Amino acid sequence: MFISISTTGTAGHPATDLGFLLHKHPEKAQRFSTSHGEAHVFYPEASEQRCTAALLLDVDPIALVRRSRGRGRAGSPDFALSQYVNDRPYAASSLLAVALRTVFRTAMKGVCELRPGLAERPRPLTVLLAAVAVGGGGSRPDEELPLVNRLFEPLGWQVKASAIPLDEAFPAWGDSRYQRLELTGTLVLADALQQLYVLLPVLDGAKHYWVAPDEVDKLLAAGDGWLADHPERDLITRRYLHRRWSLATEALRRLELARLAEADDREAEELDNAVVLAPATADAADAAEDAVAAEEVAEESKPVPLSRQRREAITELLRQEGAARVLDLGCGQGELVGALLKEKRITEILGVDVSVTALAAATRKLRLDRLPERQAARVRLVQGALTYTDARLKGYDAAVLSEVIEHLDLPRLPALEHAVFGAARPVTVIVTTPNAEYNVRWETLPAGHHRHADHRFEWDRAAFRRWAERVAANYGYTVEVRPVGPDDPEVGPPTQLALFRRGTERTEHTEHTEHTERTEQAERTERTEQAGTSTTTNPERSANR
């Protein structure tokens, strides 16, 4: 296998800086041992104007078979050629990707201590791959661009790929599945190496070693900064992980979380942890809330947990509003989704949460993989941030934000308001949040503290009503504020609920209904008058009726 990396330069920035970046001296030929052969690094040319570093991987096919036993390539065309006669020593694949990481590990990290700042500077690069295996059904006839273009062009590369014939002496045999690939672009060298490390196995559609769970971490590390926003992200993830669907699902969720965290200018761990600490329908403070609720109930009766009272109140309101398609925004670990699944009237439930961990827990808790087909078709769990508009949320009858808003910083609350009430615009929106006045009923809660460490604020009844009325007025809704849980005469209920109804939609519906009734009444009157005329002119016919 052969790959070369070339760059150009000037007197001020000579091309031989490539040696510093790769940590390989241009005047030396070096050899490195890999698990499946010897890797040789040398420089065919090295001047101020142009410098080329080449990596030649000499694969030992016997060692390859003995160590990997062909596991990564089973089912591919190579396997039919037997274990010892195949393309693996010659065509770029995961073997070359591993060699790149072994030989240029420091360069891939973007480290160059001898020339500070050099590694961060983009430079003109040309990468030549003498033979690349493009297999595994990467391109379909209905796709406009070949797989190699779809993978590299969004990253800023110009792609020149030429097919290699099966045999130049027999053109009628056609082309092989191998291509000579030339990539040109101005990129940071470390980024270019990371992209090659990921995309070479993706092009080949196979790996020479068993894909273990730690491959997800390798993919995310190498794809940092470019994979999350790549238009072929899903395809890259599945093929890199050799179509191990559980690993691909985990990787895609973590990539989406990284993308959302970057857009939110926050750490992914912080964003994920915030929602895990606060499931939408029963946050971690439920145990304390339930204890207080139990005190409000007679000793001889069985206490009803406050979290359950919230779910029952929400479900009853959805039933009264006639909602069939429901959004659970900030679904957490799926408690409300599970309750809604028991409502036969509800035909579709979309649970949305930014937390990968919470969604995974919800999937396990709801046993989505074991539900009957018709039941499973009613529910979907997707990752998303509630502070951004999302086309997937449009067209629903109702949306629920249960114990969610208090986990947002107040400056971000207007973004949520716009995303839910302005962009998604469900007919009904139900919002629940703690009542701060009720906190004095907790003996173990210090004065001035929130019920949960992740709560950014907790409103009293007046503040919550002001917010609800402002949102309703701004976005064309009407609103009612209701208690949930025991309504203390002094401090109110432990949970307060706002029921928003889209006022404009209800007005239009009322006007349409009134117009329809007036039209039908006019038609009935006209028919009556016609019938009366007919009776007068033909009494015999009327008598026969």
Secondary structure, DSSP 4 states (H G I P E B T S, - for coil): -EEEEEEE--SSS-TTHHHHHHT--TT--EEEEETTEEEEEEEEEE-SSEEEEEEEEEE-HHHHHHHHTTGGGTTSGGGGG-SSSSSTTTSBSHHHHHHHHHHSHHHHTT--TTSTTSTTS-EEEEEEEEEEE--SS---TT-SS-HHHHHHGGGT-EEEEEEEES-TT-GGG-EEEEEEEEEEEEE-HHHHHHHHHHHHHHHHT--SS---THHHHHHHHHTTTTTTT-TTHHHHHHHHTTT-HHHHHHHHHHHHHHHHHHHTTS-HHHHHHHHHTS-SSS-TTHHHHHHHHHHTS-TTSPPPPHHHHHHHHHHHHHHHHT--EEEEET-TTSHHHHHHHT-TT--EEEEEES-HHHHHHHHHHHTGGGS-HHHHTTEEEEE--TTS--GGGTT-SEEEEES-GGGS-GGGHHHHHIIIIIII--SEEEEEEE-GGGGGG-TTSPTT--SSTT-S----HHHHHHHHHHHHHHHTEEEEEEEES--BTTTB-SEEEEEEEEHHHHHHHHHHHHHHHHHHHHHHHHHHHHHHHHHHH-HHHHHH-
